[in-house]
Amino acid sequence: MDFVEAANAALDKRAAAFAQLRAVQDDAALSAAERDERAARINGEIDALGVEAEQHVRSAEREAEHRALNERAAALATTAGGESRGGVSSEASHLRRLARGEVPAVDFDFRTATSSDPANAGNTAPPTFVAMVLEAMRERSQFFSRARVLTTDGGENLEWPVKNAMNPATPVVSGATRITENTAYPKGDQSWGKAVIGAHKYGVIVEATTEIVADSALPILSILASDAGEAVADAALTDLMIGDGTNKPWGWFTRASGAVNAADLNSVTFDNLMDLQYAVTAPYRRTGVYMFNDLAVSVLRKVKDADGRYLWQPSLTAGEPDAMLGKPVLTDPNIAIAGAGAKAGVFGDPFKYLIRQVRTLRVIRSDEFGYDRDVVAFKVTWRGSGDLLDVNSVKALTVTA
């Protein structure tokens, strides 16, 4: 059985477990204690099968990437100097040269005209390492892959035009009306403001032993990329989700205004979730997603409509999220689920949140950092920030307890 088949098999079992969970919830012959005990066990199975399916999907993606890299490598005629056909060095060659101390640093997706390396002088290195780090960031946050990402050359403040300065109290007024002959046209209220998006620096140092560096057969890129990507993601994506704008990004959740309120998570109803969807304007509602804390999801799985039908729809396709009321449900561990006025979840279009990054990544090597342990260190830096471009594109579900 290959990875895709294994993922689909896990999803089929997960769908069956959801059916069992619903049967337990609807079984009037069970006591409350028995119902809770069985539901907890089945929910554990559902979570485990979801993790299993996700792992198989990631393995399938990595296998496909491995095949693609092998095909690219086979097409290259490598010379004794380590350069590929046409004098253009591969990205893997750049990192190996960095690891051996032949170059002090590597900038990916950035041209350096003064370099003696033909690849840096006039060509852009293939962004394999960058893609792997960003993929690790996407795996840590489903939000990252759905938001709008803009890459800039410099880190100066980016001024982005926004209608009515993101103020929901003063919506854009068209001013259009019927016009009789020889009558002046009316003027619409099309005032503009701006969102100022800076660039905050996030970084981490990852280490590799000299044995790993010397053994080119080992997946150096995968080791460094996954370690760096997960570490940077945990720091940066927290701010992109719940940052307060003070020396950090404005988070998507922070910018979402409350539209629906419930006493607590256990009190959330079908009407609450429907009201939350329709608090978002139609263009954004079509592409909207729910986002909650993982713990909140276990509660929301039990919500039913007026006819007793569960709103939760388990995914039957590998790589696709579960759904509720026909919309994808994403999760993020940084979301608060309790407390007076806490935003327990949102519904909206992530694409209206702009993530600004500066030149993607920079990697610098150091022999001295881990000299006493015989390791080489790699410092990975990501600069970026983010802000919401339209507050009408996302609304929050708040709780009072």
C-alpha positions as CSV (number, residue, x, y, z in Angstrom):
1,M,0.0,0.0,0.0
2,D,1.5,3.4,-1.0
3,F,1.2,6.6,1.1
4,V,-1.8,7.9,-0.8
5,E,-3.7,4.7,-0.3
6,A,-2.8,4.6,3.3
7,A,-4.0,8.2,3.8
8,N,-7.3,7.4,2.1
9,A,-7.7,4.2,4.2
10,A,-7.2,6.2,7.4
11,L,-9.7,8.8,6.2
12,D,-12.3,6.0,5.6
13,K,-11.8,4.7,9.1
14,R,-12.1,8.2,10.4
15,A,-15.4,8.7,8.6
16,A,-16.7,5.4,10.1
17,A,-15.6,6.6,13.6
18,F,-17.6,9.8,13.1
19,A,-20.6,7.7,12.3
20,Q,-20.0,5.7,15.5
21,L,-19.7,8.9,17.5
22,R,-23.0,10.2,16.2
23,A,-24.7,6.9,17.0
24,V,-23.4,7.1,20.5
25,Q,-24.6,10.7,21.0
26,D,-28.0,9.7,19.7
27,D,-28.3,6.5,21.8
28,A,-31.0,7.2,24.4
29,A,-30.4,3.8,26.0
30,L,-26.9,4.9,27.3
31,S,-26.5,6.8,30.5
32,A,-24.7,10.2,30.4
33,A,-21.6,8.7,31.9
34,E,-21.5,5.8,29.3
35,R,-22.1,8.3,26.5
36,D,-19.3,10.5,27.6
37,E,-16.9,7.6,28.1
38,R,-17.6,6.1,24.6
39,A,-17.5,9.6,23.0
40,A,-14.1,10.3,24.6
41,R,-12.7,7.0,23.3
42,I,-14.1,7.5,19.8
43,N,-12.9,11.2,19.7
44,G,-9.4,9.9,20.5
45,E,-9.6,7.4,17.6
46,I,-10.7,10.2,15.3
47,D,-7.8,12.5,16.3
48,A,-5.3,9.6,15.9
49,L,-6.7,8.7,12.5
50,G,-6.5,12.4,11.4
51,V,-2.8,12.5,12.5
52,E,-2.1,9.2,10.7
53,A,-3.8,10.5,7.5
54,E,-1.8,13.8,7.6
55,Q,1.5,11.9,8.1
56,H,0.8,9.7,5.1
57,V,0.0,12.8,3.0
58,R,3.2,14.5,4.0
59,S,5.2,11.3,3.3
60,A,3.6,11.1,-0.2
61,E,4.5,14.8,-0.8
62,R,8.1,14.2,0.3
63,E,8.3,11.0,-1.9
64,A,7.1,13.0,-4.9
65,E,9.6,15.8,-4.1
66,H,12.4,13.2,-3.8
67,R,11.5,11.7,-7.2
68,A,11.5,15.2,-8.7
69,L,14.9,16.0,-7.2
70,N,16.3,12.7,-8.5
71,E,15.0,13.6,-12.0
72,R,16.6,17.0,-11.8
73,A,19.9,15.6,-10.6
74,A,19.9,13.0,-13.4
75,A,19.5,15.7,-15.9
76,L,22.6,17.6,-14.7
77,A,26.1,16.9,-16.0
78,T,28.1,17.7,-12.9
79,T,31.7,18.8,-13.4
80,A,34.6,18.2,-11.0
81,G,34.1,21.7,-9.6
82,G,30.5,20.9,-8.5
83,E,28.8,23.1,-11.0
84,S,25.9,21.9,-13.2
85,R,25.7,22.2,-16.9
86,G,26.0,25.8,-18.1
87,G,28.0,26.8,-15.1
88,V,24.9,27.2,-12.9
89,S,25.4,25.7,-9.4
90,S,22.4,23.9,-7.8
91,E,21.0,25.0,-4.5
92,A,22.3,21.8,-2.9
93,S,25.8,22.7,-4.1
94,H,25.5,26.1,-2.5
95,L,24.5,24.6,0.9
96,R,27.3,22.0,0.7
97,R,29.8,24.8,0.0
98,L,28.4,26.7,2.9
99,A,28.7,23.7,5.2
100,R,32.3,23.1,4.1
101,G,33.2,26.8,4.8
102,E,33.9,27.7,1.2
103,V,31.4,30.6,1.4
104,P,30.3,32.6,4.5
105,A,26.6,32.9,3.7
106,V,23.9,32.2,1.2
107,D,21.1,34.5,0.1
108,F,18.3,32.6,-1.7
109,D,16.3,34.2,-4.4
110,F,18.6,37.2,-4.4
111,R,21.2,38.2,-7.0
112,T,24.6,39.4,-6.1
113,A,26.3,40.9,-9.1
114,T,29.7,41.2,-7.4
115,S,30.0,37.5,-6.8
116,S,32.4,35.4,-8.8
117,D,29.9,32.5,-8.8
118,P,27.9,32.6,-12.1
119,A,24.8,31.4,-10.3
120,N,24.8,34.5,-8.0
121,A,26.0,36.9,-10.6
122,G,23.2,36.4,-13.1
123,N,20.8,33.6,-12.1
124,T,18.4,32.8,-9.3
125,A,19.1,29.6,-7.4
126,P,16.3,27.1,-7.4
127,P,14.3,27.8,-4.2
128,T,14.2,24.2,-2.9
129,F,15.4,25.0,0.6
130,V,13.2,28.1,0.8
131,A,10.2,26.1,-0.3
132,M,10.9,23.4,2.3
133,V,11.1,25.9,5.1
134,L,7.9,27.6,4.0
135,E,6.3,24.2,3.6
136,A,7.2,23.6,7.2
137,M,5.5,26.9,8.1
138,R,2.4,25.9,6.2
139,E,2.2,22.6,8.0
140,R,2.4,24.4,11.3
141,S,-0.4,26.7,10.4
142,Q,-3.2,26.0,7.8
143,F,-3.7,29.8,7.8
144,F,-0.3,30.6,6.2
145,S,-1.1,28.8,3.0
146,R,-4.4,30.6,2.5
147,A,-3.3,34.1,3.4
148,R,-1.9,36.5,0.8
149,V,1.9,36.5,0.7
150,L,3.9,39.4,-0.8
151,T,7.7,39.3,-1.1
152,T,9.6,42.6,-1.1
153,D,13.3,43.3,-1.8
154,G,13.7,45.7,1.2
155,G,12.4,45.9,4.8
156,E,11.2,49.5,4.8
157,N,7.6,50.2,5.9
158,L,5.1,49.1,3.3
159,E,2.1,51.4,2.9
160,W,-0.8,49.5,1.5
161,P,-3.9,51.5,0.4
162,V,-7.1,50.6,2.2
163,K,-10.6,52.0,1.5
164,N,-11.9,54.1,4.5
165,A,-8.8,53.1,6.5
166,M,-10.3,49.7,7.6
167,N,-13.1,51.5,9.6
168,P,-16.2,49.3,9.6
169,A,-18.2,52.2,11.0
170,T,-17.8,54.2,7.8
171,P,-18.4,51.8,4.9
172,V,-17.8,52.9,1.3
173,V,-20.8,54.8,-0.1
174,S,-21.2,54.5,-3.9
175,G,-23.4,57.6,-4.2
176,A,-24.8,56.3,-7.5
177,T,-28.3,57.4,-8.5
178,R,-30.5,58.1,-11.5
179,I,-29.3,61.2,-13.4
180,T,-31.6,63.4,-15.4
181,E,-30.6,65.3,-18.5
182,N,-28.1,68.2,-17.9
183,T,-27.7,67.2,-14.2
184,A,-24.3,66.9,-12.4
185,Y,-23.2,63.4,-11.4
186,P,-23.1,62.7,-7.6
187,K,-19.8,62.0,-5.9
188,G,-19.3,58.8,-4.0
189,D,-17.6,58.5,-0.6
190,Q,-14.4,56.7,-1.8
191,S,-12.0,57.8,0.9
192,W,-8.7,56.0,1.3
193,G,-6.4,55.3,4.2
194,K,-3.4,53.0,4.5
195,A,-2.1,50.1,6.4
196,V,1.5,50.4,7.4
197,I,3.2,47.0,7.4
198,G,6.7,46.8,8.7
199,A,9.2,43.9,8.8
200,H,9.9,42.1,12.1
201,K,12.8,39.7,12.3
202,Y,12.4,36.0,13.3
203,G,15.3,33.7,13.5
204,V,16.7,30.4,14.9
205,I,20.0,28.6,14.9
206,V,20.0,25.0,13.9
207,E,23.0,22.7,14.2
208,A,24.5,19.8,12.2
209,T,27.3,17.6,13.2
210,T,30.4,17.5,11.1
211,E,29.6,13.8,10.4
212,I,26.3,14.8,8.8
213,V,28.0,17.6,6.8
214,A,30.7,15.3,5.5
215,D,28.2,12.6,4.5
216,S,26.6,14.0,1.4
217,A,24.3,10.9,1.2
218,L,22.3,12.2,4.2
219,P,19.4,14.6,3.6
220,I,21.1,17.8,4.9
221,L,18.5,20.0,3.3
222,S,15.5,18.2,4.8
223,I,17.1,18.2,8.3
224,L,17.9,21.9,8.3
225,A,14.7,23.0,6.5
226,S,12.3,21.1,8.7
227,D,14.0,22.1,12.0
228,A,14.3,25.8,10.9
229,G,10.9,26.0,9.4
230,E,9.1,24.6,12.5
231,A,11.0,26.8,14.9
232,V,10.5,30.0,12.9
233,A,6.9,29.1,12.2
234,D,6.1,28.7,15.9
235,A,7.4,32.2,16.6
236,A,6.2,34.1,13.5
237,L,2.8,32.5,13.0
238,T,1.8,33.2,16.6
239,D,2.2,36.9,15.9
240,L,0.5,36.7,12.5
241,M,-2.5,35.1,14.3
242,I,-2.8,37.0,17.6
243,G,-0.2,39.8,17.5
244,D,-1.3,43.2,18.9
245,G,0.6,45.4,16.5
246,T,3.1,46.6,19.2
247,N,6.5,45.8,17.8
248,K,4.9,42.8,16.1
249,P,2.3,42.2,13.3
250,W,-1.4,42.8,13.7
251,G,-2.8,39.3,14.0
252,W,-5.8,38.0,11.9
253,F,-7.6,37.1,15.1
254,T,-6.8,40.4,16.8
255,R,-8.2,42.4,13.9
256,A,-11.5,40.3,13.7
257,S,-14.4,42.2,15.3
258,G,-16.9,40.3,17.4
259,A,-20.1,39.6,15.7
260,V,-21.7,36.7,17.6
261,N,-21.6,35.9,21.3
262,A,-22.1,32.7,23.3
263,A,-21.9,32.0,27.0
264,D,-19.2,29.4,26.5
265,L,-18.1,26.8,24.0
266,N,-20.6,24.3,25.2
267,S,-23.4,26.8,24.6
268,V,-22.5,27.4,20.9
269,T,-25.5,26.6,18.7
270,F,-26.3,26.0,15.1
271,D,-27.8,29.6,15.0
272,N,-24.5,31.0,16.4
273,L,-22.4,29.4,13.7
274,M,-24.9,30.4,10.9
275,D,-25.0,34.0,12.2
276,L,-21.2,34.1,12.2
277,Q,-21.1,33.1,8.6
278,Y,-23.6,35.7,7.5
279,A,-21.9,38.4,9.5
280,V,-19.3,38.3,6.7
281,T,-20.2,40.0,3.5
282,A,-21.1,37.7,0.5
283,P,-17.8,38.0,-1.5
284,Y,-15.8,36.9,1.5
285,R,-18.4,34.3,2.6
286,R,-17.9,32.3,-0.5
287,T,-14.2,31.7,0.2
288,G,-14.5,31.9,4.0
289,V,-13.2,29.3,6.5
290,Y,-13.8,28.7,10.2
291,M,-10.8,28.7,12.5
292,F,-10.8,27.4,16.1
293,N,-8.5,26.0,18.7
294,D,-8.0,22.2,18.5
295,L,-9.8,21.8,21.8
296,A,-12.8,23.8,20.7
297,V,-13.2,21.5,17.7
298,S,-14.0,18.5,20.0
299,V,-16.9,20.5,21.3
300,L,-18.1,21.8,17.9
301,R,-18.3,18.2,16.5
302,K,-21.4,17.7,18.7
303,V,-23.4,20.7,17.4
304,K,-26.6,19.8,15.5
305,D,-29.1,21.7,13.5
306,A,-32.8,22.1,14.3
307,D,-33.5,18.7,12.7
308,G,-30.9,16.9,14.8
309,R,-28.3,16.6,12.0
310,Y,-24.6,17.1,12.9
311,L,-23.0,20.2,11.3
312,W,-19.6,18.5,11.3
313,Q,-18.6,16.9,7.9
314,P,-15.4,14.8,8.1
315,S,-13.1,15.1,5.2
316,L,-13.0,12.1,2.8
317,T,-10.1,13.5,0.7
318,A,-6.5,13.3,1.7
319,G,-5.1,16.7,2.5
320,E,-8.5,18.5,2.7
321,P,-9.7,19.8,6.1
322,D,-13.0,18.8,7.7
323,A,-15.9,21.1,7.1
324,M,-18.8,22.6,9.0
325,L,-21.9,24.1,7.3
326,G,-20.1,23.5,4.0
327,K,-17.0,25.5,4.9
328,P,-13.5,24.3,5.8
329,V,-12.5,24.2,9.5
330,L,-8.9,25.1,10.2
331,T,-7.2,25.0,13.6
332,D,-4.5,27.0,15.4
333,P,-3.1,26.3,18.9
334,N,-2.7,30.0,19.7
335,I,-6.4,30.7,19.9
336,A,-7.9,31.3,23.4
337,I,-11.0,29.2,24.1
338,A,-12.2,30.7,27.4
339,G,-12.3,33.9,29.3
340,A,-14.5,37.0,29.4
341,G,-14.7,38.4,25.9
342,A,-12.3,35.8,24.4
343,K,-12.5,35.2,20.7
344,A,-13.0,31.5,20.6
345,G,-13.2,31.3,16.8
346,V,-13.6,33.3,13.6
347,F,-15.1,32.9,10.2
348,G,-13.6,34.8,7.2
349,D,-11.5,34.9,4.1
350,P,-7.8,34.6,5.0
351,F,-6.7,36.0,1.6
352,K,-7.6,39.5,2.8
353,Y,-4.8,39.2,5.4
354,L,-1.5,40.3,3.8
355,I,1.7,38.6,4.9
356,R,4.7,40.7,3.9
357,Q,8.1,38.9,3.8
358,V,11.5,40.3,2.9
359,R,13.5,38.3,0.4
360,T,12.3,35.0,1.9
361,L,15.3,33.6,3.8
362,R,19.0,34.1,4.8
363,V,21.2,31.3,6.0
364,I,24.6,32.0,7.7
365,R,27.1,29.3,8.7
366,S,29.4,29.4,11.8
367,D,32.2,27.0,12.9
368,E,32.8,28.8,16.2
369,F,29.3,28.6,17.7
370,G,29.5,24.8,18.4
371,Y,33.2,24.4,18.3
372,D,33.4,22.4,21.6
373,R,30.8,19.9,20.3
374,D,32.2,19.5,16.8
375,V,29.1,20.9,15.1
376,V,28.5,23.6,12.6
377,A,25.6,26.0,13.2
378,F,23.3,27.6,10.6
379,K,21.4,30.8,11.5
380,V,18.2,31.1,9.6
381,T,16.4,34.4,9.4
382,W,12.9,35.3,8.2
383,R,11.7,38.9,8.1
384,G,8.1,39.8,7.7
385,S,4.8,41.1,9.2
386,G,1.2,41.2,8.4
387,D,-2.1,43.1,8.6
388,L,-5.8,42.7,7.7
389,L,-6.8,44.7,4.7
390,D,-10.6,44.6,5.2
391,V,-12.2,44.2,8.6
392,N,-15.4,43.2,6.9
393,S,-13.7,40.0,5.6
394,V,-13.6,38.2,9.0
395,K,-15.8,38.1,12.1
396,A,-15.3,36.6,15.6
397,L,-17.3,34.3,17.9
398,T,-16.8,35.5,21.4
399,V,-17.5,33.9,24.7
400,T,-18.3,35.4,28.1
401,A,-17.0,32.6,30.3
